[in-house]
Amino acid sequence: MEHRQLVHDFLSERGVVTLVTVDRKGYPTGRRVGFINEGFTCWVPTPKGSTKLQQIARTGKALLSFFDPASNKYIQVKADVEVVDDPDLVWSIRERYSDKYPRTKANLTPESRDAFVALKLIPVEVRGDSIAGMGQSTRLRGEDLAIAGAPRE
């Protein structure tokens, strides 16, 4: 199976990842987040005013880190991040998110409709280890993933 498909399958299987941003002092900081994906684009709904949103507003960049101890597979996705504030699109993302993470359904209320935005993470580079096989590393750029508008290094 080609590397592109292996990376896509791995992203589709993941439930929780680490989202890494940079704080005001320039230090990386991570937190567990859930996400939904469309192809290679990952979406993370987040409350307006969240720390991660403030950090992303400064840089427009983030890193998603995935590790599966059962298979020893690791992927990191360097991404440009767009903050989406379209209420209908954000609601749709939150509905799909609550389908993937049923415990979040209680938060999906009409009162919360305007309290959230969605982070759209567009991969610039994907690095994987043991994706193709033990001891093998994979590096794909945005254009390798056929993502429209992905920047080139």
C-alpha positions as a printed NumPy array, in Angstrom:
array([[  0.   ,   0.   ,   0.   ],
       [  1.35 ,   3.447,  -0.827],
       [  2.533,   5.795,   1.956],
       [ -0.232,   8.318,   1.23 ],
       [ -2.932,   5.688,   1.834],
       [ -1.206,   4.38 ,   4.97 ],
       [ -1.077,   7.899,   6.442],
       [ -4.741,   8.492,   5.551],
       [ -5.802,   5.21 ,   7.155],
       [ -3.829,   6.014,  10.303],
       [ -5.417,   9.467,  10.589],
       [ -8.857,   7.937,  10.08 ],
       [ -8.323,   5.386,  12.857],
       [ -7.157,   7.842,  15.519],
       [ -9.46 ,   9.049,  18.216],
       [ -7.375,  11.374,  20.365],
       [ -4.222,  13.235,  19.398],
       [ -1.877,  15.772,  20.905],
       [ -2.236,  19.285,  19.504],
       [  0.982,  21.242,  20.009],
       [  1.07 ,  25.043,  19.812],
       [  3.534,  27.671,  21.038],
       [  2.815,  29.731,  24.146],
       [  3.562,  33.443,  24.673],
       [  7.055,  32.661,  25.948],
       [  7.878,  30.588,  22.862],
       [  7.57 ,  27.169,  24.503],
       [  5.711,  24.313,  22.84 ],
       [  2.643,  23.227,  24.735],
       [  0.437,  20.238,  24.034],
       [ -3.009,  19.057,  24.946],
       [ -5.179,  16.095,  24.061],
       [ -7.848,  16.89 ,  21.523],
       [-10.369,  14.976,  19.534],
       [-10.715,  15.669,  15.838],
       [-12.561,  14.711,  12.719],
       [-10.873,  14.461,   9.384],
       [-11.773,  14.937,   5.758],
       [ -9.067,  13.317,   3.715],
       [ -5.947,  14.829,   5.232],
       [ -7.571,  17.963,   6.661],
       [ -8.286,  17.698,  10.392],
       [-10.964,  19.728,  12.19 ],
       [-10.909,  20.526,  15.909],
       [-13.882,  22.377,  17.414],
       [-12.884,  24.649,  20.278],
       [-14.583,  27.229,  22.476],
       [-14.02 ,  30.856,  21.573],
       [-11.407,  32.325,  23.899],
       [ -9.591,  29.034,  24.516],
       [ -5.861,  29.126,  25.136],
       [ -5.114,  27.018,  22.066],
       [ -7.131,  29.442,  19.938],
       [ -5.163,  32.411,  21.297],
       [ -1.861,  30.632,  20.616],
       [ -2.866,  29.664,  17.093],
       [ -4.014,  33.224,  16.384],
       [ -0.422,  34.37 ,  16.966],
       [  1.285,  31.835,  14.699],
       [ -1.309,  30.236,  12.428],
       [  0.549,  26.949,  12.884],
       [  0.25 ,  23.782,  14.951],
       [  1.48 ,  20.224,  15.174],
       [ -0.693,  17.145,  15.588],
       [  1.112,  14.199,  17.132],
       [ -0.241,  10.648,  17.029],
       [  1.257,   7.547,  18.646],
       [ -0.206,   4.068,  18.713],
       [  1.653,   1.924,  21.268],
       [ -0.076,  -1.246,  20.06 ],
       [  1.45 ,  -0.959,  16.576],
       [  4.394,   1.305,  17.438],
       [  3.225,   3.708,  14.723],
       [  3.885,   7.424,  15.079],
       [  2.818,  10.337,  12.907],
       [  3.288,  14.049,  13.287],
       [  1.423,  16.495,  11.099],
       [  2.803,  20.017,  10.71 ],
       [ -0.147,  22.175,   9.748],
       [ -1.208,  25.646,   8.834],
       [ -4.341,  26.483,  10.795],
       [ -7.361,  28.491,   9.742],
       [ -9.911,  29.545,  12.339],
       [-13.404,  29.007,  10.941],
       [-16.198,  31.049,  12.493],
       [-19.074,  30.224,  10.1  ],
       [-21.844,  29.144,  12.524],
       [-23.422,  26.605,  10.142],
       [-20.105,  24.969,   9.24 ],
       [-18.942,  24.927,  12.867],
       [-22.252,  23.361,  13.936],
       [-21.878,  20.668,  11.261],
       [-18.349,  19.917,  12.442],
       [-19.524,  19.767,  16.054],
       [-22.326,  17.353,  15.091],
       [-19.876,  15.006,  13.372],
       [-17.508,  15.422,  16.328],
       [-20.263,  14.436,  18.777],
       [-21.014,  11.356,  16.639],
       [-17.347,  10.318,  16.952],
       [-17.171,  11.29 ,  20.65 ],
       [-20.668,  10.557,  22.052],
       [-19.89 ,  11.935,  25.526],
       [-19.698,  15.423,  23.964],
       [-23.323,  15.313,  22.72 ],
       [-24.509,  17.001,  25.915],
       [-22.477,  20.091,  24.947],
       [-24.187,  20.341,  21.569],
       [-26.958,  22.732,  22.613],
       [-28.562,  25.673,  20.82 ],
       [-27.133,  27.935,  23.541],
       [-23.601,  26.821,  22.631],
       [-24.039,  27.487,  18.898],
       [-22.176,  30.815,  18.917],
       [-19.635,  29.828,  21.577],
       [-17.428,  27.681,  19.323],
       [-15.16 ,  27.989,  16.306],
       [-13.411,  25.222,  14.381],
       [ -9.71 ,  24.874,  13.752],
       [ -9.018,  23.697,  10.213],
       [ -5.59 ,  22.046,  10.169],
       [ -4.156,  21.843,   6.663],
       [ -1.073,  19.6  ,   6.529],
       [  2.15 ,  21.115,   5.271],
       [  4.215,  18.041,   6.126],
       [  3.494,  14.594,   7.524],
       [  6.228,  12.481,   9.083],
       [  5.615,   8.913,  10.084],
       [  7.674,   6.206,  11.663],
       [  6.89 ,   2.516,  11.272],
       [  4.001,   3.378,   8.99 ],
       [  5.347,   1.444,   6.019],
       [  7.182,  -1.089,   8.177],
       [  9.315,  -1.325,  11.294],
       [ 12.233,   1.063,  11.199],
       [ 10.985,   2.838,   8.091],
       [ 10.216,   6.529,   8.088],
       [  7.865,   8.36 ,   5.785],
       [  7.874,  12.06 ,   4.908],
       [  5.119,  13.554,   2.781],
       [  4.692,  17.226,   1.896],
       [  1.323,  18.915,   1.392],
       [  1.617,  18.581,  -2.368],
       [  2.321,  14.825,  -1.944],
       [ -1.059,  14.561,  -0.237],
       [ -2.703,  16.431,  -3.134],
       [ -4.098,  19.095,  -0.843],
       [ -5.213,  22.12 ,  -2.808],
       [ -3.375,  25.242,  -1.761],
       [ -0.873,  23.418,   0.445],
       [  2.283,  25.521,   0.747],
       [  5.552,  24.167,  -0.554],
       [  8.699,  24.137,   1.556]])
